[in-house]
């Protein structure tokens, strides 16, 4: 397996990890009675600020993961894997790992810079495929 595919696999596993980081406190704070319901109404309790942030970070990774997956598939299917694209993939993963505590603990503006590093890594992979 290429480094880009390994990182893509790790990024997908990270998404499962982020789900657990969010779902466990959300279930405690909202209670399983609400989280296991059809959620036709708003919860009677609110999540803590940190749990809500973990939920937003989880959603944000879904969005970033779509673009990163496209970049990896383009590189992989066109056999344009290089050390540069492997490094970009690693930057993406490290940025996504760093993004979780940055968002959870409200590290502004560092959180935005970390997010941007992951986005740039993805863009650079796509641009590398065109060169």
N, C-alpha and C positions, 0 to 999 in steps of 0.2 A: 504494500500500500504506500502511496506517495505521502510526503509530509503534509501536503494540502488536504488530502483525504483523512489523514489521522487527525489533523486539527479540526476538520469539519465534524468528525465523529465526536471528538472531545467537546466541541461547542454544543452539539446536540445533547450530550450528557450533562453539560453545564445547565442547559435549559431545564432538565429534570431536577437538578440540584436547586436551581432557583425556584422551581415550583414548590419544593419541600420547604425552602427558607420562607416562602410566603404563606403557603397553605397551613402549615402547623400553627403559627401564631394567629392567622386569620380564623381558623377553626376554634381556637381557644377564646379569642376575643369576641367573635360573633356567635359562638356556640354551634355545635353540629346541627341543632334544630333548625337553624337558619341556613347554614352552608349546604345541608343535604336536602333542603326544600327546593321547590321549583323557582324560588326567588321572584315571585310575582309582585312582591312589595319590597320597599327599601328596608334594610335591617333596622331593628329598634336600638341597637347599639352601634357605636362607631368603632372602627379600627384605630389603633394608635397611629401616630404620625409615621413611625418607623415601619410598621406593617404595611401601611398604605404605600409608602415609598418602595418597599420590597415588591409590592404588586405592580407598581409602575415600572420598576426596573425589569421585572419578569416580562411584562408586555413589550417593553422597549427591545429586549433581546429577541423576541419573536420577529419584530420588524427588521432588526439588523441582520438576523440569521437568514432571512430570505435573500437579501442582497449578497451576503457572504456566500451562501450556497450557490447562487448564480455564478459568482466569480470563480468559485472552485470548480464548478461543472464546466465552465467555459475553458478554463486552464487545462483541466483534466481531459476533456473530450478533444481538445485541439493539440494535445501532447506538448504543451508549452510550459511544462513545469521547469522552473529554474530555482536556483538558490534565492533569487530575489522574490519569487512568488511564495516560496516556502517561508521566507522571513516575513513577508507581508501577512501570511496566514498566522504566524506566531504572534505578531504584533496585534492582530485582531483578537486572538484568544486572550492574551495578557490584558489588553484593554477591557475586554468584556468581564474578565475576572476582577479587575480593579474597579470597574464601574459599579459593582454590587455594593461594596462598602461605601464608595463615594456617594452613591445615591441614598443608601440607607441612613448614613450619618450626616447628610446634607452638606457635603464638602463643596461649596460653591466658591469660585467658579471652576475648581479642579474637576468636578464631575463632567462639565461640558468639554473640557480639554481632553479628558480620557475618552469620552464618547467620540469626539472628533478624530482622535488617533485611530480608533477602530474603523471609523468611516473612511478615513484616508487610506488605510491599509487595503480596504476592499476596493476603493476606486483605483488604487495603483495596480492591483491585480488585474482589474478589467482593462486598464490602459495597457498593461504589459501584454495582454492577449492581442491587442490591436497592432502592436509594434512588430 
